Amino acid sequence: MGLDYYKILGVDKGASDDDLKKAYRKLAMKWHPDKNPTNKKEAENKFKQISEAYEVLSDPQKRAVYDQYGEEGLKGQVPPPGPGGAGMPGGATFFSTSSGDGPTTFRFNPRNAEDIFAEFFGSSSPFGGMGGGMGGGGGMGGMPGMRSGGIKFSPSMFGGEDAFGSAFGGGGDGHVHPGMFGGGGRAVKAAPIERKLPCSLEELYKGTTKKMKISREIADASGKTIPVEEILTIDVKPGWKKGTKITFPEKGNEKPNTIASDLVFIIDEKPHPVYTRDGNDLVATRKIPLADALTGHTVHLTTLDGRSLTVPISSVIHPGYEEVVRGEGMPLPKEPSKRGNLRVKFDIKFPARLTPDQKSGVKRLLGQ
């Protein structure tokens, strides 16, 4: 059986031109051999098939022939039924179909996959420096990854499995090269978009995963922008502090002659009813009566990971006194197994007034 071009692109037989463009853009960027250095041969084959499928299905005449006769008939490998249906010798892609005016000859030779890719993204594509890499049959031999003055693939361009990696992104060396957009000018990087990411102290103590849904506009092959939605995953590590930045390169809106802005999330700490944070230390302030400050007090706390913590204090608690519990603070970001300290401060409640007898009693107790 011949190739199923619809299956290769992941579209149904009623796919529109826009559907084909979206499918080609996603798959061509995913399977480009420069993005798959560890399985380059497989990527070269898939990239060639994706290009061939797009070429056939995006051309009404080729698509009509393919729908009727399949890949074999399209390429003359299997003669289609009817007069003049014999395949030409030597593997040439000729076959004849009859019409009212006599036989019509149709020929299909798959184009160079690199040419289709460059055509799709503009004459000076985001992958400049690829010229000459693919042979006449569409093979990917001779593509060392980057040529002088070209652009190297980078995670920011593809975003792992992200099909919407910026087609207008800058080079892997962080620069934009002349001619990227076919106009010879230099693109400008849009200013970063910053958003706060509120986290509770419990989340920053234990670590957490947050998923953020974003809406943005991307440019299709024609330069027209279309809205898309994406889910971004942020792994908040134990011990991260307020102000920590998580950057998603080029996840802003795409516009012609502009490199999409970076999307930056900045960690922000939600207020906690018991604890405040001071660097890697946690601070808890307890109100106690003067009698407890003089005679001893036991502090009962629930830690950020849910444990019950008892801190007995037998010393006299004076204004400014701190009880330090070592190792009960926040995890150290670079060494999460280590923790800062818990510092317990006290707000001593003094009586508003004393009777003469109470004053005398206090003096006797304190030896004055």
VOMI-279033 format. One record per residue (C-alpha): residue in one letter; residue number from 0; x, y, z. Coordinates in steps of 0.1 Angstrom, whole numbers, plus 2048, in hexadecimal, padded with zeros to 3 digits. Each point is the difference from the previous one (the first is absolute). Last residue first. Layout:
// VOMI-279033
+------+-----+-----+-----+-----+
! rest !  nr !   X !   Y !   Z !
+------+-----+-----+-----+-----+
!    A ! NUM !   X !   Y !   Z !
...
+------+-----+-----+-----+-----+
// end
This chain:
// VOMI-279033
+------+-----+-----+-----+-----+
! rest !  nr !   X !   Y !   Z !
+------+-----+-----+-----+-----+
!    Q ! 367 ! 87C ! 9CA ! BBF !
!    G ! 366 ! 803 ! 7DB ! 802 !
!    L ! 365 ! 7ED ! 7F7 ! 7E1 !
!    L ! 364 ! 7E4 ! 7EF ! 812 !
!    R ! 363 ! 7FD ! 81C ! 81A !
!    K ! 362 ! 7FF ! 81A ! 7E5 !
!    V ! 361 ! 7E6 ! 7ED ! 7ED !
!    G ! 360 ! 7EB ! 7FD ! 820 !
!    S ! 359 ! 802 ! 825 ! 807 !
!    K ! 358 ! 7F5 ! 809 ! 7DD !
!    Q ! 357 ! 7E3 ! 7E8 ! 803 !
!    D ! 356 ! 7F5 ! 80F ! 821 !
!    P ! 355 ! 801 ! 823 ! 7F1 !
!    T ! 354 ! 7EB ! 7F4 ! 7E3 !
!    L ! 353 ! 810 ! 7FB ! 7DE !
!    R ! 352 ! 7F8 ! 80E ! 7DE !
!    A ! 351 ! 801 ! 7F8 ! 7DB !
!    P ! 350 ! 810 ! 7DE ! 806 !
!    F ! 349 ! 81D ! 7F7 ! 7EA !
!    K ! 348 ! 7FA ! 7E9 ! 7E2 !
!    I ! 347 ! 822 ! 7F3 ! 7F4 !
!    D ! 346 ! 802 ! 7FC ! 7DA !
!    F ! 345 ! 819 ! 7E4 ! 7FC !
!    K ! 344 ! 816 ! 7F3 ! 7E4 !
!    V ! 343 ! 806 ! 7DC ! 7F5 !
!    R ! 342 ! 81B ! 7FB ! 7E7 !
!    L ! 341 ! 7FF ! 7E1 ! 7EB !
!    N ! 340 ! 821 ! 7F9 ! 7EF !
!    G ! 339 ! 80C ! 7F9 ! 7DD !
!    R ! 338 ! 7FD ! 7DE ! 7EF !
!    K ! 337 ! 817 ! 7E7 ! 7F0 !
!    S ! 336 ! 7F3 ! 7E4 ! 7EA !
!    P ! 335 ! 7F5 ! 81A ! 7E6 !
!    E ! 334 ! 825 ! 809 ! 7F9 !
!    K ! 333 ! 800 ! 81A ! 7E4 !
!    P ! 332 ! 7DE ! 80F ! 80A !
!    L ! 331 ! 807 ! 7FD ! 826 !
!    P ! 330 ! 7E1 ! 7F1 ! 80F !
!    M ! 329 ! 7EC ! 818 ! 817 !
!    G ! 328 ! 804 ! 800 ! 826 !
!    E ! 327 ! 7FE ! 7E4 ! 819 !
!    G ! 326 ! 825 ! 7F7 ! 7FF !
!    R ! 325 ! 809 ! 812 ! 821 !
!    V ! 324 ! 7E5 ! 80C ! 818 !
!    V ! 323 ! 80A ! 822 ! 80B !
!    E ! 322 ! 7ED ! 811 ! 81D !
!    E ! 321 ! 802 ! 826 ! 7FC !
!    Y ! 320 ! 7FE ! 81A ! 81C !
!    G ! 319 ! 7FB ! 824 ! 7F5 !
!    P ! 318 ! 7EC ! 809 ! 81F !
!    H ! 317 ! 808 ! 7E7 ! 81B !
!    I ! 316 ! 7F7 ! 7DC ! 803 !
!    V ! 315 ! 80E ! 7F1 ! 820 !
!    S ! 314 ! 80E ! 7DE ! 7F8 !
!    S ! 313 ! 7EC ! 7E1 ! 802 !
!    I ! 312 ! 7F4 ! 7FE ! 7DC !
!    P ! 311 ! 7F0 ! 7E0 ! 7F3 !
!    V ! 310 ! 7FC ! 7FE ! 7D9 !
!    T ! 309 ! 7E7 ! 7E6 ! 7F4 !
!    L ! 308 ! 7FD ! 7F9 ! 7DB !
!    S ! 307 ! 7E2 ! 7EE ! 7F0 !
!    R ! 306 ! 807 ! 7F5 ! 7DD !
!    G ! 305 ! 7EC ! 80C ! 7E2 !
!    D ! 304 ! 81B ! 808 ! 7E6 !
!    L ! 303 ! 7FF ! 825 ! 807 !
!    T ! 302 ! 805 ! 7F9 ! 825 !
!    T ! 301 ! 7E4 ! 801 ! 819 !
!    L ! 300 ! 80A ! 813 ! 820 !
!    H ! 299 ! 7FD ! 7FD ! 825 !
!    V ! 298 ! 815 ! 817 ! 815 !
!    T ! 297 ! 806 ! 7F8 ! 825 !
!    H ! 296 ! 805 ! 81C ! 819 !
!    G ! 295 ! 815 ! 808 ! 81F !
!    T ! 294 ! 7FC ! 815 ! 820 !
!    L ! 293 ! 807 ! 824 ! 7F6 !
!    A ! 292 ! 7F4 ! 7FF ! 7DC !
!    D ! 291 ! 7E2 ! 7EB ! 80B !
!    A ! 290 ! 7F6 ! 81A ! 81B !
!    L ! 289 ! 805 ! 81C ! 7E6 !
!    P ! 288 ! 7E5 ! 7F1 ! 7EA !
!    I ! 287 ! 80A ! 7F0 ! 7DE !
!    K ! 286 ! 7FB ! 80A ! 7DC !
!    R ! 285 ! 813 ! 7EA ! 7E8 !
!    T ! 284 ! 815 ! 80B ! 7E1 !
!    A ! 283 ! 80B ! 7E6 ! 7E8 !
!    V ! 282 ! 81E ! 805 ! 7E9 !
!    L ! 281 ! 80C ! 7E8 ! 7E6 !
!    D ! 280 ! 824 ! 801 ! 7F5 !
!    N ! 279 ! 80E ! 7FB ! 7DD !
!    G ! 278 ! 7FF ! 825 ! 7F8 !
!    D ! 277 ! 7E8 ! 80F ! 819 !
!    R ! 276 ! 7DE ! 7F0 ! 7FB !
!    T ! 275 ! 7E1 ! 807 ! 813 !
!    Y ! 274 ! 7EC ! 7E5 ! 812 !
!    V ! 273 ! 7DF ! 7FD ! 812 !
!    P ! 272 ! 7E3 ! 80D ! 7EA !
!    H ! 271 ! 814 ! 7FE ! 7E0 !
!    P ! 270 ! 801 ! 81C ! 7E5 !
!    K ! 269 ! 804 ! 7F3 ! 7DD !
!    E ! 268 ! 823 ! 800 ! 7F2 !
!    D ! 267 ! 807 ! 80C ! 7DD !
!    I ! 266 ! 815 ! 7EC ! 7E6 !
!    I ! 265 ! 805 ! 813 ! 7E0 !
!    F ! 264 ! 7F3 ! 7F1 ! 7DF !
!    V ! 263 ! 811 ! 80C ! 7E0 !
!    L ! 262 ! 7F2 ! 7FC ! 7DD !
!    D ! 261 ! 81B ! 809 ! 7E6 !
!    S ! 260 ! 7F6 ! 817 ! 7E4 !
!    A ! 259 ! 7FB ! 7F4 ! 7DC !
!    I ! 258 ! 81B ! 80B ! 7E8 !
!    T ! 257 ! 7F2 ! 81C ! 7EB !
!    N ! 256 ! 801 ! 805 ! 7DB !
!    P ! 255 ! 7DD ! 7F2 ! 7FC !
!    K ! 254 ! 7EE ! 7FA ! 821 !
!    E ! 253 ! 7FF ! 7E2 ! 817 !
!    N ! 252 ! 7EF ! 805 ! 822 !
!    G ! 251 ! 814 ! 7F6 ! 81F !
!    K ! 250 ! 80F ! 7DD ! 806 !
!    E ! 249 ! 822 ! 80A ! 7F3 !
!    P ! 248 ! 814 ! 7F0 ! 81D !
!    F ! 247 ! 7ED ! 7F4 ! 81E !
!    T ! 246 ! 812 ! 80F ! 81E !
!    I ! 245 ! 7FC ! 7F7 ! 825 !
!    K ! 244 ! 80B ! 81C ! 817 !
!    T ! 243 ! 806 ! 7FE ! 825 !
!    G ! 242 ! 7F5 ! 821 ! 810 !
!    K ! 241 ! 7F2 ! 7F0 ! 820 !
!    K ! 240 ! 815 ! 7E2 ! 808 !
!    W ! 239 ! 802 ! 7DC ! 7F5 !
!    G ! 238 ! 806 ! 7E9 ! 81D !
!    P ! 237 ! 7F1 ! 7E1 ! 7F2 !
!    K ! 236 ! 7FE ! 802 ! 7D9 !
!    V ! 235 ! 7E2 ! 80D ! 7ED !
!    D ! 234 ! 7FC ! 7EB ! 7E1 !
!    I ! 233 ! 7ED ! 817 ! 7E7 !
!    T ! 232 ! 7EC ! 7F0 ! 7E4 !
!    L ! 231 ! 7F3 ! 815 ! 7E4 !
!    I ! 230 ! 7DE ! 7F7 ! 7F0 !
!    E ! 229 ! 7FB ! 810 ! 7DE !
!    E ! 228 ! 7E4 ! 812 ! 7EE !
!    V ! 227 ! 801 ! 80C ! 7DC !
!    P ! 226 ! 7F4 ! 81F ! 7EE !
!    I ! 225 ! 80A ! 804 ! 7DB !
!    T ! 224 ! 817 ! 819 ! 7F0 !
!    K ! 223 ! 804 ! 803 ! 7DB !
!    G ! 222 ! 824 ! 7FE ! 7F3 !
!    S ! 221 ! 7F7 ! 7E8 ! 7E4 !
!    A ! 220 ! 810 ! 7E3 ! 811 !
!    D ! 219 ! 7ED ! 806 ! 820 !
!    A ! 218 ! 809 ! 81A ! 81A !
!    I ! 217 ! 7F8 ! 7F9 ! 825 !
!    E ! 216 ! 7E8 ! 812 ! 817 !
!    R ! 215 ! 7FE ! 7FA ! 825 !
!    S ! 214 ! 7EB ! 7F1 ! 81B !
!    I ! 213 ! 80F ! 7F2 ! 81F !
!    K ! 212 ! 7F6 ! 7E4 ! 818 !
!    M ! 211 ! 818 ! 7FD ! 81E !
!    K ! 210 ! 807 ! 7DF ! 810 !
!    K ! 209 ! 810 ! 800 ! 822 !
!    T ! 208 ! 815 ! 7E4 ! 80F !
!    T ! 207 ! 80A ! 802 ! 825 !
!    G ! 206 ! 81D ! 802 ! 817 !
!    K ! 205 ! 7FF ! 7F6 ! 825 !
!    Y ! 204 ! 809 ! 821 ! 811 !
!    L ! 203 ! 7F7 ! 817 ! 7E3 !
!    E ! 202 ! 7DE ! 7F0 ! 7FD !
!    E ! 201 ! 7FB ! 802 ! 826 !
!    L ! 200 ! 80B ! 825 ! 7FF !
!    S ! 199 ! 7E3 ! 806 ! 7E8 !
!    C ! 198 ! 809 ! 809 ! 7DC !
!    P ! 197 ! 7F5 ! 81D ! 7EB !
!    L ! 196 ! 80E ! 801 ! 7DC !
!    K ! 195 ! 804 ! 824 ! 7F6 !
!    R ! 194 ! 801 ! 807 ! 7DA !
!    E ! 193 ! 81B ! 80F ! 7EA !
!    I ! 192 ! 7FE ! 805 ! 7DB !
!    P ! 191 ! 822 ! 805 ! 7F1 !
!    A ! 190 ! 806 ! 81C ! 7E7 !
!    A ! 189 ! 7FE ! 7F7 ! 7DC !
!    K ! 188 ! 820 ! 7F6 ! 7EE !
!    V ! 187 ! 806 ! 815 ! 7E1 !
!    A ! 186 ! 805 ! 7F1 ! 7DE !
!    R ! 185 ! 81D ! 80C ! 7EA !
!    G ! 184 ! 7F9 ! 809 ! 7DD !
!    G ! 183 ! 807 ! 7ED ! 7E0 !
!    G ! 182 ! 7DB ! 7FE ! 7F6 !
!    G ! 181 ! 7FD ! 7DA ! 7FD !
!    F ! 180 ! 7F8 ! 7FC ! 825 !
!    M ! 179 ! 821 ! 7F1 ! 80B !
!    G ! 178 ! 813 ! 815 ! 7E7 !
!    P ! 177 ! 819 ! 80E ! 819 !
!    H ! 176 ! 807 ! 7E9 ! 81D !
!    V ! 175 ! 7F0 ! 804 ! 822 !
!    H ! 174 ! 817 ! 7F8 ! 81D !
!    G ! 173 ! 7FD ! 7EA ! 81F !
!    D ! 172 ! 819 ! 7E6 ! 7F3 !
!    G ! 171 ! 7E5 ! 7E8 ! 7F9 !
!    G ! 170 ! 7F1 ! 819 ! 7E8 !
!    G ! 169 ! 7E1 ! 814 ! 805 !
!    G ! 168 ! 7DD ! 7F4 ! 7FE !
!    F ! 167 ! 7E8 ! 807 ! 7E2 !
!    A ! 166 ! 7F2 ! 7DD ! 7FE !
!    S ! 165 ! 7FB ! 802 ! 825 !
!    G ! 164 ! 7FA ! 7DD ! 80E !
!    F ! 163 ! 7DA ! 7F9 ! 7FB !
!    A ! 162 ! 802 ! 7DB ! 7FD !
!    D ! 161 ! 80D ! 7FD ! 824 !
!    E ! 160 ! 80E ! 7DD ! 803 !
!    G ! 159 ! 820 ! 80D ! 810 !
!    G ! 158 ! 7FD ! 826 ! 7FF !
!    F ! 157 ! 80A ! 802 ! 7DB !
!    M ! 156 ! 811 ! 821 ! 7FB !
!    S ! 155 ! 808 ! 805 ! 825 !
!    P ! 154 ! 810 ! 7DE ! 800 !
!    S ! 153 ! 819 ! 80B ! 7E7 !
!    F ! 152 ! 807 ! 7FA ! 7DB !
!    K ! 151 ! 81E ! 813 ! 7F2 !
!    I ! 150 ! 7FD ! 81D ! 7E9 !
!    G ! 149 ! 817 ! 807 ! 7E3 !
!    G ! 148 ! 81D ! 819 ! 7FB !
!    S ! 147 ! 819 ! 7E4 ! 7FD !
!    R ! 146 ! 7EE ! 7DF ! 7FE !
!    M ! 145 ! 7ED ! 7EF ! 81C !
!    G ! 144 ! 7F4 ! 7DD ! 806 !
!    P ! 143 ! 819 ! 7EC ! 7EC !
!    M ! 142 ! 7E7 ! 7FB ! 7E4 !
!    G ! 141 ! 814 ! 7ED ! 7E5 !
!    G ! 140 ! 7E7 ! 7E4 ! 7F9 !
!    M ! 139 ! 7DB ! 808 ! 805 !
!    G ! 138 ! 7F1 ! 7EC ! 7E4 !
!    G ! 137 ! 7E6 ! 811 ! 7EA !
!    G ! 136 ! 807 ! 7ED ! 7E0 !
!    G ! 135 ! 814 ! 81D ! 7F2 !
!    G ! 134 ! 817 ! 800 ! 81E !
!    M ! 133 ! 7FA ! 813 ! 81F !
!    G ! 132 ! 819 ! 817 ! 811 !
!    G ! 131 ! 806 ! 817 ! 7E4 !
!    G ! 130 ! 7F0 ! 81D ! 812 !
!    M ! 129 ! 7FB ! 7FB ! 825 !
!    G ! 128 ! 810 ! 821 ! 80B !
!    G ! 127 ! 7DF ! 810 ! 809 !
!    F ! 126 ! 7E9 ! 7EC ! 816 !
!    P ! 125 ! 7E7 ! 81C ! 808 !
!    S ! 124 ! 7FA ! 801 ! 7DB !
!    S ! 123 ! 80E ! 819 ! 7E7 !
!    S ! 122 ! 7EA ! 7F9 ! 7E2 !
!    G ! 121 ! 7E2 ! 7FD ! 817 !
!    F ! 120 ! 7F4 ! 7E6 ! 819 !
!    F ! 119 ! 7EE ! 7EA ! 7E7 !
!    E ! 118 ! 818 ! 806 ! 7E4 !
!    A ! 117 ! 81D ! 7F7 ! 816 !
!    F ! 116 ! 7EF ! 7E0 ! 80B !
!    I ! 115 ! 7F5 ! 7F7 ! 7DC !
!    D ! 114 ! 824 ! 806 ! 7F4 !
!    E ! 113 ! 80E ! 7EA ! 81C !
!    A ! 112 ! 7E9 ! 7E4 ! 7F6 !
!    N ! 111 ! 80E ! 800 ! 7DD !
!    R ! 110 ! 7E2 ! 7FA ! 7E9 !
!    P ! 109 ! 7EF ! 7DE ! 7FB !
!    N ! 108 ! 7FD ! 7F9 ! 7DA !
!    F ! 107 ! 7DD ! 7FE ! 7F3 !
!    R ! 106 ! 7F6 ! 7FD ! 7DB !
!    F ! 105 ! 7DF ! 800 ! 7EF !
!    T ! 104 ! 7F9 ! 7F8 ! 7DB !
!    T ! 103 ! 7DD ! 806 ! 7F2 !
!    P ! 102 ! 7F2 ! 7E7 ! 7E8 !
!    G ! 101 ! 7E6 ! 80A ! 7E6 !
!    D ! 100 ! 7E8 ! 81D ! 7FE !
!    G !  99 ! 7E4 ! 7F0 ! 814 !
!    S !  98 ! 819 ! 7F6 ! 81A !
!    S !  97 ! 816 ! 7E3 ! 806 !
!    T !  96 ! 81A ! 7FE ! 81C !
!    S !  95 ! 825 ! 7FB ! 7F8 !
!    F !  94 ! 81C ! 7F8 ! 817 !
!    F !  93 ! 822 ! 80E ! 806 !
!    T !  92 ! 816 ! 7FF ! 81F !
!    A !  91 ! 81F ! 7F1 ! 7F2 !
!    G !  90 ! 80A ! 7DF ! 811 !
!    G !  89 ! 816 ! 7F5 ! 7E4 !
!    P !  88 ! 7E3 ! 7F6 ! 7EA !
!    M !  87 ! 7E0 ! 813 ! 7FD !
!    G !  86 ! 7E1 ! 7F3 ! 812 !
!    A !  85 ! 7E4 ! 7F3 ! 7EA !
!    G !  84 ! 7DF ! 812 ! 803 !
!    G !  83 ! 7FB ! 80A ! 7DC !
!    P !  82 ! 7DD ! 7F3 ! 7FF !
!    G !  81 ! 7EE ! 7FA ! 822 !
!    P !  80 ! 80C ! 7F5 ! 822 !
!    P !  79 ! 81D ! 811 ! 811 !
!    P !  78 ! 822 ! 7F1 ! 7FA !
!    V !  77 ! 812 ! 7F9 ! 821 !
!    Q !  76 ! 822 ! 811 ! 804 !
!    G !  75 ! 7F5 ! 81E ! 7EC !
!    K !  74 ! 808 ! 819 ! 81C !
!    L !  73 ! 7DC ! 80B ! 805 !
!    G !  72 ! 7F3 ! 7DD ! 7F9 !
!    E !  71 ! 816 ! 7F1 ! 81B !
!    E !  70 ! 7F8 ! 81C ! 818 !
!    G !  69 ! 7DB ! 7FB ! 7FE !
!    Y !  68 ! 7EB ! 7FE ! 7E0 !
!    Q !  67 ! 7E1 ! 815 ! 805 !
!    D !  66 ! 809 ! 814 ! 81F !
!    Y !  65 ! 824 ! 804 ! 7F3 !
!    V !  64 ! 7F4 ! 80D ! 7DE !
!    A !  63 ! 7E9 ! 819 ! 811 !
!    R !  62 ! 81B ! 80B ! 818 !
!    K !  61 ! 819 ! 805 ! 7E4 !
!    Q !  60 ! 7E8 ! 817 ! 7EE !
!    P !  59 ! 7F4 ! 813 ! 81F !
!    D !  58 ! 824 ! 805 ! 80D !
!    S !  57 ! 801 ! 803 ! 826 !
!    L !  56 ! 7FC ! 7DA ! 804 !
!    V !  55 ! 81D ! 7F7 ! 7EA !
!    E !  54 ! 81A ! 819 ! 80D !
!    Y !  53 ! 7F5 ! 7FA ! 824 !
!    A !  52 ! 804 ! 7DB ! 7FD !
!    E !  51 ! 822 ! 804 ! 7F0 !
!    S !  50 ! 80C ! 817 ! 81B !
!    I !  49 ! 7F4 ! 7E9 ! 81C !
!    Q !  48 ! 810 ! 7E2 ! 7EE !
!    K !  47 ! 822 ! 812 ! 7FD !
!    F !  46 ! 7FF ! 80B ! 825 !
!    K !  45 ! 7F7 ! 7DC ! 80A !
!    N !  44 ! 81E ! 7F2 ! 7ED !
!    E !  43 ! 818 ! 81B ! 80D !
!    A !  42 ! 7F3 ! 7FB ! 823 !
!    E !  41 ! 806 ! 7DB ! 7FF !
!    K !  40 ! 824 ! 806 ! 7F3 !
!    K !  39 ! 806 ! 81B ! 81A !
!    N !  38 ! 7F8 ! 7ED ! 81F !
!    T !  37 ! 818 ! 810 ! 819 !
!    P !  36 ! 802 ! 821 ! 7ED !
!    N !  35 ! 7DB ! 805 ! 800 !
!    K !  34 ! 7FA ! 826 ! 7FF !
!    D !  33 ! 817 ! 804 ! 7E3 !
!    P !  32 ! 7EE ! 7E3 ! 7EF !
!    H !  31 ! 7DF ! 814 ! 7FF !
!    W !  30 ! 7E7 ! 7E8 ! 80F !
!    K !  29 ! 7EE ! 818 ! 818 !
!    M !  28 ! 803 ! 81E ! 7EA !
!    A !  27 ! 7F2 ! 7EE ! 7E2 !
!    L !  26 ! 7E5 ! 7F0 ! 815 !
!    K !  25 ! 7F1 ! 820 ! 80E !
!    R !  24 ! 803 ! 815 ! 7E0 !
!    Y !  23 ! 7F3 ! 7E4 ! 7EA !
!    A !  22 ! 7E1 ! 7FB ! 816 !
!    K !  21 ! 7F8 ! 825 ! 802 !
!    K !  20 ! 805 ! 804 ! 7DA !
!    L !  19 ! 7EA ! 7E1 ! 7F9 !
!    D !  18 ! 7E4 ! 80D ! 816 !
!    D !  17 ! 802 ! 822 ! 7F0 !
!    D !  16 ! 7FC ! 7F0 ! 7DD !
!    S !  15 ! 7E2 ! 7ED ! 80C !
!    A !  14 ! 7FF ! 7DC ! 80B !
!    G !  13 ! 7E3 ! 7EC ! 7F2 !
!    K !  12 ! 815 ! 7E0 ! 7FF !
!    D !  11 ! 809 ! 802 ! 824 !
!    V !  10 ! 820 ! 80E ! 80E !
!    G !   9 ! 81D ! 7F0 ! 813 !
!    L !   8 ! 81A ! 80C ! 7E7 !
!    I !   7 ! 80D ! 7DC ! 7FA !
!    K !   6 ! 7DD ! 7F2 ! 803 !
!    Y !   5 ! 7F3 ! 817 ! 7E4 !
!    Y !   4 ! 81F ! 7F7 ! 7EB !
!    D !   3 ! 7FA ! 7DA ! 803 !
!    L !   2 ! 81F ! 7F3 ! 7EF !
!    G !   1 ! 7FB ! 7E3 ! 7E7 !
!    M !   0 ! 7F5 ! 7DD ! 807 !
+------+-----+-----+-----+-----+
// end
